[in-house]
Amino acid sequence: MKKHLQLASWLLLLVASFQLQAMDIQVKNPHVRAVPPGSQVTAAFMELHNHGSEKRALVDASSPVSAAVELHTHTEVDGVMQMRRVSQIELPAGGVARLEPGGLHLMLIDLHSGLNTDTQVEITLTLDDGSLIELNLPVKRVHGHQGGHQQDSHQHH
């Protein structure tokens, strides 16, 4: 019985440790770009503030509204802005990672349905230490485009 209590205490401490590390990361201004029915992709944007003393990294994301969620950035190749998949997004200690149009962002790929502005999208972020951040992001209409970023002209590589 004593061993079971010790194991349970250790597991609770481990879970609490992951939760505290994830709490060092604060998400601000999250939203998903609204898209019409029939669209297969959209993007999610937010600011990830790392209030901790150690650097972290966003290494994965998932959502029930799409078949896949990928971490992406925009880079200029021969004068043309192209989207590129990245393996992680750095979250510097005491710093901010901005996921925004024309820069780093999350791509939701193979959407199961269109996303209207009156809905919310569940997204789970996975950090490099295995901790999870569960979010409900509002769907917003994003007007115009920045830096050549336009929904229908993305080039994926």
DRENFILUM-590267 format. One record per residue: residue in three letters; chain; x, y, z of N, C-alpha, C, CB in turn. Coordinates in nm, 2 decimals, always signed. Each point is the difference from the previous one (the first is absolute). Glycine has a CB too. Layout:
# DRENFILUM-590267
  res  chain    n.px    n.py    n.pz   ca.px   ca.py   ca.pz    c.px    c.py    c.pz   cb.px   cb.py   cb.pz
  ALA      A       X       Y       Z       X       Y       Z       X       Y       Z       X       Y       Z
...
# end
This chain:
# DRENFILUM-590267
  res  chain    n.px    n.py    n.pz   ca.px   ca.py   ca.pz    c.px    c.py    c.pz   cb.px   cb.py   cb.pz
  MET      A   +0.08   -0.12   +0.00   -0.08   +0.12   +0.00   +0.09   +0.13   +0.00   -0.18   -0.13   +0.12
  LYS      A   +0.28   +0.12   -0.04   +0.09   +0.12   +0.01   +0.07   +0.03   -0.14   +0.04   -0.06   +0.25
  LYS      A   +0.00   -0.05   -0.32   +0.06   +0.02   -0.13   -0.10   +0.06   -0.10   +0.15   -0.20   +0.05
  HIS      A   -0.27   +0.16   -0.04   -0.11   +0.06   -0.09   -0.01   +0.15   +0.03   -0.12   -0.23   -0.01
  LEU      A   +0.12   +0.26   +0.14   -0.01   +0.15   +0.03   +0.12   +0.08   -0.05   -0.14   -0.07   +0.21
  GLN      A   +0.26   +0.01   -0.19   +0.12   +0.06   -0.05   -0.01   +0.02   -0.15   +0.13   -0.09   +0.19
  LEU      A   -0.17   -0.01   -0.26   -0.01   +0.01   -0.15   -0.11   +0.10   -0.04   +0.07   -0.24   -0.02
  ALA      A   -0.18   +0.24   +0.09   -0.11   +0.10   -0.03   +0.05   +0.14   +0.03   -0.17   -0.17   +0.05
  SER      A   +0.25   +0.19   +0.06   +0.05   +0.13   +0.03   +0.10   +0.04   -0.11   -0.03   -0.04   +0.25
  TRP      A   +0.12   -0.05   -0.29   +0.10   +0.03   -0.10   -0.07   +0.04   -0.14   +0.16   -0.16   +0.11
  LEU      A   -0.26   +0.09   -0.14   -0.08   +0.03   -0.13   -0.06   +0.13   +0.01   -0.04   -0.24   -0.04
  LEU      A   -0.02   +0.28   +0.15   -0.07   +0.13   +0.02   +0.11   +0.11   -0.01   -0.18   -0.10   +0.14
  LEU      A   +0.29   +0.08   -0.08   +0.11   +0.10   -0.01   +0.05   +0.01   -0.14   +0.07   -0.06   +0.23
  LEU      A   -0.06   -0.05   -0.31   +0.04   +0.01   -0.14   -0.10   +0.08   -0.08   +0.12   -0.22   +0.03
  VAL      A   -0.25   +0.19   -0.01   -0.11   +0.07   -0.07   +0.00   +0.15   +0.03   -0.13   -0.21   +0.00
  ALA      A   +0.15   +0.24   +0.13   +0.00   +0.14   +0.05   +0.12   +0.07   -0.06   -0.12   -0.07   +0.21
  SER      A   +0.23   +0.00   -0.22   +0.12   +0.06   -0.06   -0.02   +0.04   -0.15   +0.14   -0.13   +0.16
  PHE      A   -0.20   +0.04   -0.24   -0.03   +0.03   -0.14   -0.10   +0.11   +0.00   +0.04   -0.24   -0.07
  GLN      A   -0.14   +0.25   +0.15   -0.10   +0.11   +0.00   +0.07   +0.13   +0.03   -0.18   -0.16   +0.07
  LEU      A   +0.27   +0.16   +0.03   +0.06   +0.13   +0.04   +0.09   +0.05   -0.12   +0.00   -0.07   +0.24
  GLN      A   +0.07   -0.03   -0.31   +0.08   +0.04   -0.11   -0.09   +0.06   -0.11   +0.17   -0.18   +0.06
  ALA      A   -0.28   +0.12   -0.09   -0.09   +0.04   -0.10   -0.06   +0.14   +0.04   -0.05   -0.24   -0.07
  MET      A   +0.03   +0.26   +0.20   -0.05   +0.13   +0.05   +0.10   +0.11   -0.03   -0.14   -0.12   +0.18
  ASP      A   +0.27   +0.09   -0.19   +0.09   +0.11   -0.03   -0.03   +0.06   -0.14   +0.17   -0.12   +0.14
  ILE      A   -0.24   +0.04   -0.22   -0.03   +0.05   -0.14   -0.14   +0.06   +0.00   +0.15   -0.18   -0.10
  GLN      A   -0.16   +0.30   +0.07   -0.13   +0.07   -0.01   -0.03   +0.03   -0.14   +0.03   +0.10   +0.23
  VAL      A   -0.16   -0.13   -0.27   -0.04   +0.02   -0.14   -0.09   +0.12   +0.00   +0.01   -0.24   -0.05
  LYS      A   +0.03   +0.34   -0.04   -0.08   +0.12   -0.02   -0.04   +0.02   -0.14   +0.12   +0.10   +0.19
  ASN      A   -0.24   -0.04   -0.21   -0.05   +0.04   -0.13   -0.01   -0.12   -0.10   +0.09   +0.22   +0.03
  PRO      A   -0.14   -0.34   +0.02   -0.01   -0.11   -0.09   -0.13   +0.01   -0.09   +0.12   -0.14   +0.17
  HIS      A   -0.10   +0.10   -0.30   -0.12   -0.01   -0.08   +0.04   -0.09   -0.13   -0.09   +0.23   +0.08
  VAL      A   -0.02   -0.28   -0.14   +0.01   -0.08   -0.12   -0.06   +0.08   -0.11   +0.00   -0.22   +0.12
  ARG      A   +0.06   +0.22   -0.24   -0.06   +0.07   -0.12   -0.12   -0.07   -0.05   +0.23   +0.08   -0.06
  ALA      A   -0.34   +0.00   +0.05   -0.13   -0.05   -0.05   +0.02   -0.04   -0.15   -0.13   +0.14   +0.17
  VAL      A   +0.08   -0.25   -0.21   +0.00   -0.04   -0.15   -0.14   -0.04   -0.04   +0.25   -0.07   +0.02
  PRO      A   -0.28   +0.08   -0.15   -0.13   -0.04   -0.05   +0.00   -0.15   -0.01   -0.03   +0.21   -0.12
  PRO      A   -0.10   -0.27   +0.11   -0.01   -0.14   -0.02   +0.08   -0.05   -0.12   -0.23   +0.01   +0.11
  GLY      A   +0.29   -0.12   -0.11   +0.07   -0.05   -0.11   +0.15   +0.03   +0.01   -0.20   +0.03   -0.14
  SER      A   +0.24   +0.06   +0.23   +0.14   +0.03   +0.02   +0.07   -0.12   +0.07   -0.05   +0.25   +0.00
  GLN      A   +0.17   -0.28   -0.04   +0.06   -0.12   +0.06   +0.11   +0.04   +0.11   -0.04   -0.12   -0.21
  VAL      A   +0.08   +0.25   +0.21   +0.10   +0.04   +0.10   -0.04   +0.14   +0.06   +0.17   -0.13   -0.13
  THR      A   -0.12   +0.15   +0.25   +0.00   +0.13   +0.06   +0.12   +0.02   +0.09   -0.26   +0.00   -0.01
  ALA      A   +0.27   +0.11   +0.08   +0.11   +0.02   +0.08   -0.05   +0.05   +0.14   +0.15   +0.06   -0.20
  ALA      A   -0.06   -0.09   +0.30   -0.03   +0.05   +0.14   +0.12   +0.09   +0.04   -0.14   -0.21   +0.06
  PHE      A   +0.10   +0.32   +0.01   +0.10   +0.10   +0.04   -0.01   +0.02   +0.15   -0.01   +0.11   -0.23
  MET      A   +0.11   -0.06   +0.29   +0.00   +0.03   +0.15   +0.14   +0.05   +0.04   -0.18   -0.18   +0.04
  GLU      A   +0.19   +0.22   +0.08   +0.13   +0.04   +0.06   +0.02   -0.10   +0.11   -0.02   +0.25   -0.06
  LEU      A   +0.14   -0.31   +0.07   +0.04   -0.09   +0.10   +0.10   +0.07   +0.09   -0.05   -0.21   -0.14
  HIS      A   +0.01   +0.24   +0.26   +0.09   +0.07   +0.10   +0.06   -0.10   +0.09   -0.14   +0.21   -0.02
  ASN      A   +0.27   -0.22   +0.03   +0.07   -0.09   +0.09   +0.05   +0.08   +0.12   +0.07   -0.15   -0.19
  HIS      A   -0.14   +0.13   +0.30   +0.03   +0.07   +0.12   +0.10   -0.07   +0.09   -0.23   +0.10   -0.01
  GLY      A   +0.27   -0.22   -0.04   +0.10   -0.08   +0.07   +0.14   +0.04   -0.02   -0.16   -0.19   -0.02
  SER      A   +0.25   +0.13   +0.10   +0.14   +0.03   -0.01   +0.08   -0.09   -0.10   -0.01   +0.09   +0.24
  GLU      A   -0.06   -0.18   -0.30   +0.06   -0.09   -0.09   -0.07   +0.01   -0.14   +0.06   -0.16   +0.18
  LYS      A   +0.02   +0.15   -0.29   -0.06   +0.00   -0.13   -0.09   -0.13   -0.02   +0.20   +0.14   -0.09
  ARG      A   -0.30   -0.12   +0.02   -0.09   -0.11   -0.03   -0.02   +0.00   -0.15   -0.12   +0.01   +0.22
  ALA      A   +0.05   -0.11   -0.27   -0.03   -0.01   -0.15   -0.13   -0.06   -0.02   +0.24   -0.01   -0.05
  LEU      A   -0.32   +0.06   -0.04   -0.12   -0.06   -0.05   +0.04   -0.10   -0.10   -0.15   +0.20   +0.05
  VAL      A   +0.12   -0.33   -0.03   +0.04   -0.11   -0.09   -0.11   -0.06   -0.08   +0.19   -0.04   +0.16
  ASP      A   -0.31   +0.06   -0.12   -0.11   -0.07   -0.07   -0.13   +0.07   +0.04   +0.12   -0.22   -0.01
  ALA      A   -0.23   +0.19   -0.07   -0.13   +0.05   +0.03   -0.10   -0.09   -0.07   +0.08   +0.24   +0.02
  SER      A   -0.20   -0.24   +0.03   -0.11   -0.09   -0.06   -0.13   +0.07   +0.03   +0.13   -0.21   +0.04
  SER      A   -0.23   +0.17   -0.13   -0.13   +0.05   +0.01   -0.10   -0.10   -0.05   +0.09   +0.24   -0.02
  PRO      A   -0.21   -0.25   +0.08   -0.10   -0.09   -0.06   -0.07   +0.05   -0.12   -0.04   -0.08   +0.23
  VAL      A   +0.07   +0.21   -0.27   -0.07   +0.06   -0.12   +0.08   -0.03   -0.13   -0.09   +0.18   +0.14
  SER      A   +0.21   -0.24   -0.13   +0.08   -0.02   -0.12   +0.08   -0.14   +0.02   +0.02   +0.25   -0.04
  ALA      A   +0.02   -0.30   -0.08   +0.08   -0.12   +0.00   +0.14   +0.02   +0.06   -0.14   -0.08   -0.20
  ALA      A   +0.19   +0.20   +0.18   +0.14   +0.03   +0.05   +0.01   +0.14   +0.04   +0.09   -0.18   -0.15
  VAL      A   +0.00   +0.21   +0.24   +0.04   +0.14   +0.03   +0.15   +0.00   -0.01   -0.20   +0.04   +0.16
  GLU      A   +0.26   +0.05   -0.24   +0.14   +0.01   -0.02   +0.05   +0.14   +0.05   -0.01   -0.17   -0.19
  LEU      A   +0.14   +0.17   +0.24   +0.06   +0.12   +0.03   +0.07   +0.06   -0.12   +0.04   -0.08   +0.24
  HIS      A   -0.07   +0.20   -0.28   +0.05   +0.06   -0.12   +0.06   +0.14   +0.02   -0.17   -0.13   -0.12
  THR      A   +0.25   +0.17   +0.02   +0.05   +0.13   -0.01   +0.00   +0.05   -0.14   +0.15   -0.04   +0.20
  HIS      A   -0.13   +0.16   -0.23   +0.01   +0.06   -0.13   +0.15   +0.03   -0.03   -0.24   +0.09   +0.00
  THR      A   +0.29   -0.13   -0.11   +0.14   +0.04   -0.04   -0.01   +0.05   -0.14   +0.11   -0.16   +0.16
  GLU      A   -0.01   +0.25   -0.19   +0.01   +0.05   -0.14   +0.09   -0.09   -0.08   -0.05   +0.24   +0.08
  VAL      A   +0.01   -0.29   -0.19   +0.08   -0.08   -0.09   -0.01   +0.06   -0.14   -0.04   -0.21   +0.14
  ASP      A   +0.15   +0.26   -0.19   +0.01   +0.06   -0.13   -0.10   +0.11   -0.02   +0.08   -0.21   -0.09
  GLY      A   -0.10   +0.29   +0.20   -0.09   +0.11   -0.01   -0.15   -0.03   +0.02   +0.16   +0.10   -0.15
  VAL      A   -0.19   -0.23   +0.18   -0.14   -0.04   +0.02   -0.01   -0.06   +0.14   -0.03   -0.06   -0.24
  MET      A   -0.07   +0.11   +0.31   -0.03   -0.05   +0.14   -0.06   -0.14   -0.01   -0.04   +0.24   +0.08
  GLN      A   +0.09   -0.33   -0.01   -0.05   -0.14   +0.01   -0.01   -0.05   +0.14   +0.11   -0.04   -0.22
  MET      A   -0.21   -0.04   +0.24   -0.01   -0.06   +0.14   +0.09   -0.12   +0.00   -0.24   +0.08   +0.02
  ARG      A   +0.30   -0.10   +0.10   +0.08   -0.12   +0.03   -0.03   -0.05   +0.13   +0.18   +0.09   -0.14
  ARG      A   -0.19   -0.23   +0.15   -0.02   -0.06   +0.12   +0.12   +0.01   +0.09   -0.16   -0.16   -0.11
  VAL      A   +0.15   +0.18   +0.24   +0.11   +0.00   +0.09   -0.02   -0.11   +0.11   +0.03   +0.25   -0.04
  SER      A   +0.08   -0.30   +0.09   -0.01   -0.11   +0.10   -0.04   +0.06   +0.14   +0.17   -0.13   -0.13
  GLN      A   -0.15   +0.25   +0.16   -0.04   +0.06   +0.13   +0.01   +0.15   -0.01   +0.09   -0.20   +0.12
  ILE      A   -0.16   +0.26   -0.02   +0.00   +0.15   +0.01   +0.06   +0.03   +0.13   -0.21   +0.03   -0.15
  GLU      A   +0.32   +0.04   +0.15   +0.07   +0.04   +0.12   -0.08   +0.09   +0.09   +0.22   -0.04   -0.12
  LEU      A   -0.22   +0.02   +0.25   -0.06   +0.09   +0.10   +0.11   +0.04   +0.09   -0.23   -0.11   -0.02
  PRO      A   +0.30   +0.22   +0.00   +0.11   +0.04   +0.08   -0.04   +0.04   +0.14   +0.11   +0.09   -0.20
  ALA      A   -0.02   -0.13   +0.30   -0.03   +0.03   +0.14   -0.02   +0.15   +0.01   +0.14   -0.19   +0.08
  GLY      A   -0.26   +0.23   -0.01   -0.03   +0.13   +0.02   -0.04   +0.08   -0.13   +0.15   +0.00   +0.19
  GLY      A   -0.18   -0.08   -0.30   -0.02   +0.07   -0.13   -0.14   -0.04   -0.05   +0.24   +0.00   -0.04
  VAL      A   -0.26   +0.04   -0.09   -0.13   -0.02   -0.07   +0.03   -0.06   -0.14   -0.11   +0.19   +0.13
  ALA      A   +0.03   -0.29   -0.16   +0.00   -0.05   -0.14   -0.14   +0.05   -0.06   +0.15   -0.21   +0.05
  ARG      A   -0.14   +0.28   -0.16   -0.12   +0.06   -0.06   -0.04   -0.09   -0.13   +0.06   +0.23   +0.09
  LEU      A   -0.17   -0.29   -0.08   -0.05   -0.07   -0.12   -0.10   +0.09   -0.06   +0.03   -0.23   +0.11
  GLU      A   +0.00   +0.28   -0.24   -0.08   +0.10   -0.06   +0.01   -0.01   -0.15   +0.04   +0.15   +0.19
  PRO      A   -0.14   -0.09   -0.26   +0.01   -0.01   -0.15   +0.13   +0.05   -0.05   -0.25   +0.03   -0.01
  GLY      A   +0.31   -0.10   -0.09   +0.12   +0.03   -0.06   +0.12   -0.05   +0.08   -0.11   +0.20   -0.09
  GLY      A   +0.09   -0.27   +0.20   +0.11   -0.05   +0.08   -0.03   -0.14   +0.05   +0.06   +0.24   +0.07
  LEU      A   -0.02   -0.27   +0.05   -0.03   -0.12   +0.06   -0.15   -0.02   +0.02   +0.23   +0.00   +0.12
  HIS      A   -0.28   -0.12   -0.13   -0.14   -0.02   +0.02   -0.03   -0.15   +0.00   -0.05   +0.21   -0.12
  LEU      A   -0.07   -0.25   +0.16   -0.04   -0.14   +0.00   -0.09   -0.02   -0.12   +0.01   -0.02   +0.25
  MET      A   +0.02   -0.08   -0.33   -0.09   -0.03   -0.12   -0.09   -0.12   +0.04   +0.18   +0.09   -0.17
  LEU      A   -0.31   -0.07   +0.15   -0.10   -0.10   +0.02   -0.03   -0.06   -0.14   -0.10   +0.11   +0.22
  ILE      A   +0.14   -0.23   -0.24   -0.01   -0.06   -0.13   -0.10   -0.11   -0.01   +0.24   +0.05   -0.03
  ASP      A   -0.31   -0.05   -0.09   -0.11   -0.10   -0.03   -0.11   +0.02   +0.11   +0.16   -0.16   -0.10
  LEU      A   -0.22   +0.28   +0.09   -0.11   +0.04   +0.09   -0.12   -0.10   -0.02   +0.08   +0.24   +0.01
  HIS      A   -0.15   -0.27   +0.10   -0.12   -0.09   -0.02   -0.12   +0.08   -0.04   +0.10   -0.15   +0.18
  SER      A   -0.10   +0.28   -0.16   -0.11   +0.09   -0.04   +0.05   +0.14   +0.00   -0.18   -0.16   +0.09
  GLY      A   +0.10   +0.26   -0.15   +0.03   +0.14   +0.00   +0.00   +0.05   +0.15   -0.09   +0.03   -0.24
  LEU      A   +0.16   +0.08   +0.26   +0.00   +0.06   +0.13   -0.06   +0.13   +0.00   +0.21   -0.12   +0.06
  ASN      A   -0.33   +0.14   +0.01   -0.07   +0.12   +0.00   +0.05   +0.08   +0.12   -0.20   -0.11   -0.11
  THR      A   +0.17   +0.24   +0.11   +0.04   +0.09   +0.10   -0.07   -0.02   +0.13   +0.06   +0.17   -0.17
  ASP      A   -0.17   -0.24   +0.17   -0.07   -0.03   +0.13   +0.04   -0.13   +0.07   -0.19   +0.13   -0.10
  THR      A   +0.30   -0.18   +0.06   +0.05   -0.13   +0.06   +0.13   +0.02   +0.07   -0.12   -0.13   -0.18
  GLN      A   +0.16   +0.03   +0.26   +0.13   -0.01   +0.06   +0.07   -0.12   -0.04   -0.08   +0.14   +0.19
  VAL      A   +0.21   -0.14   -0.20   +0.08   -0.12   -0.04   +0.09   -0.04   +0.12   +0.00   +0.08   -0.24
  GLU      A   -0.01   -0.21   +0.27   +0.08   -0.06   +0.10   +0.14   -0.03   -0.06   -0.20   -0.10   +0.12
  ILE      A   +0.30   +0.14   -0.06   +0.14   -0.03   -0.04   +0.08   -0.03   +0.12   -0.01   +0.15   -0.20
  THR      A   +0.09   -0.26   +0.19   +0.09   -0.04   +0.11   +0.14   +0.02   -0.05   -0.17   -0.17   +0.09
  LEU      A   +0.24   +0.25   -0.01   +0.14   +0.02   -0.03   +0.09   -0.09   +0.09   -0.05   +0.24   -0.06
  THR      A   +0.15   -0.30   +0.00   +0.10   -0.09   +0.07   +0.13   +0.07   +0.01   -0.12   -0.21   -0.08
  LEU      A   +0.17   +0.22   +0.20   +0.13   +0.07   +0.02   +0.11   -0.11   +0.01   -0.10   +0.18   +0.13
  ASP      A   +0.23   -0.14   -0.14   +0.11   -0.09   -0.01   +0.02   -0.09   +0.12   +0.10   +0.17   -0.14
  ASP      A   -0.16   -0.13   +0.25   +0.01   -0.08   +0.12   -0.12   -0.10   +0.02   +0.13   +0.18   +0.11
  GLY      A   -0.22   -0.18   -0.22   -0.11   -0.09   +0.01   -0.13   +0.06   +0.06   +0.16   -0.19   +0.01
  SER      A   -0.15   +0.31   +0.04   -0.12   +0.06   +0.06   -0.09   +0.05   -0.11   +0.13   +0.06   +0.21
  LEU      A   -0.26   -0.06   -0.18   -0.10   +0.04   -0.09   -0.07   +0.13   +0.04   -0.03   -0.24   -0.06
  ILE      A   -0.01   +0.32   -0.04   -0.08   +0.12   +0.02   -0.12   -0.01   -0.08   +0.20   +0.14   +0.05
  GLU      A   -0.32   -0.15   +0.01   -0.12   -0.02   -0.07   -0.07   +0.14   -0.01   -0.03   -0.24   +0.09
  LEU      A   -0.01   +0.27   -0.22   -0.05   +0.13   -0.03   -0.13   -0.01   -0.07   +0.23   +0.09   -0.01
  ASN      A   -0.32   +0.01   +0.02   -0.12   +0.01   -0.08   +0.02   +0.14   -0.07   -0.15   -0.14   +0.15
  LEU      A   +0.17   +0.14   -0.28   +0.03   +0.12   -0.07   -0.12   +0.05   -0.07   +0.24   -0.07   -0.03
  PRO      A   -0.27   +0.20   +0.04   -0.11   +0.05   -0.08   +0.04   +0.01   -0.15   -0.08   +0.14   +0.20
  VAL      A   -0.02   -0.16   -0.28   +0.02   +0.01   -0.15   -0.03   +0.15   -0.04   -0.06   -0.25   -0.04
  LYS      A   +0.16   +0.31   -0.02   -0.02   +0.14   -0.04   +0.03   +0.02   -0.15   +0.07   +0.07   +0.23
  ARG      A   -0.14   +0.03   -0.29   +0.02   +0.03   -0.13   +0.13   +0.09   +0.00   -0.25   -0.01   -0.07
  VAL      A   +0.35   -0.02   -0.01   +0.12   +0.08   -0.01   -0.01   +0.07   -0.14   +0.14   -0.16   +0.15
  HIS      A   -0.14   +0.29   -0.14   -0.02   +0.08   -0.12   +0.14   +0.03   -0.06   -0.21   +0.11   +0.09
  GLY      A   +0.21   -0.11   -0.23   +0.13   +0.03   -0.07   +0.10   -0.10   +0.03   -0.05   +0.24   +0.02
  HIS      A   +0.18   -0.21   -0.06   +0.11   -0.09   +0.02   +0.13   +0.08   +0.02   -0.11   -0.17   -0.14
  GLN      A   +0.20   +0.11   +0.20   +0.13   +0.07   +0.04   +0.11   -0.08   -0.07   -0.09   +0.08   +0.22
  GLY      A   +0.19   +0.00   -0.27   +0.12   -0.06   -0.06   -0.03   -0.11   -0.10   +0.10   +0.04   +0.21
  GLY      A   -0.20   -0.02   -0.30   -0.03   -0.09   -0.10   -0.08   -0.12   +0.05   +0.20   +0.07   -0.12
  HIS      A   -0.24   -0.07   +0.24   -0.07   -0.11   +0.06   -0.15   +0.01   -0.04   +0.17   -0.02   +0.20
  GLN      A   -0.21   -0.07   -0.28   -0.14   -0.01   -0.04   -0.05   -0.14   +0.00   +0.03   +0.21   -0.14
  GLN      A   -0.14   -0.24   +0.19   -0.05   -0.14   +0.02   +0.01   -0.08   -0.12   -0.15   +0.09   +0.17
  ASP      A   +0.12   -0.04   -0.29   -0.01   -0.09   -0.12   +0.14   -0.01   -0.07   -0.23   +0.07   -0.02
  SER      A   +0.33   +0.00   +0.06   +0.13   +0.00   -0.07   +0.11   -0.07   +0.08   -0.07   +0.21   -0.11
  HIS      A   +0.04   -0.28   +0.22   +0.10   -0.07   +0.07   +0.07   -0.10   -0.08   -0.12   +0.04   +0.21
  GLN      A   +0.25   -0.05   -0.19   +0.08   -0.11   -0.06   +0.06   -0.08   +0.11   +0.05   +0.13   -0.21
  HIS      A   -0.09   -0.25   +0.22   +0.04   -0.09   +0.11   +0.12   -0.08   -0.05   -0.23   -0.02   +0.10
  HIS      A   +0.33   +0.00   -0.01   +0.12   -0.08   -0.03   +0.04   -0.08   +0.12   +0.08   +0.17   -0.16
# end
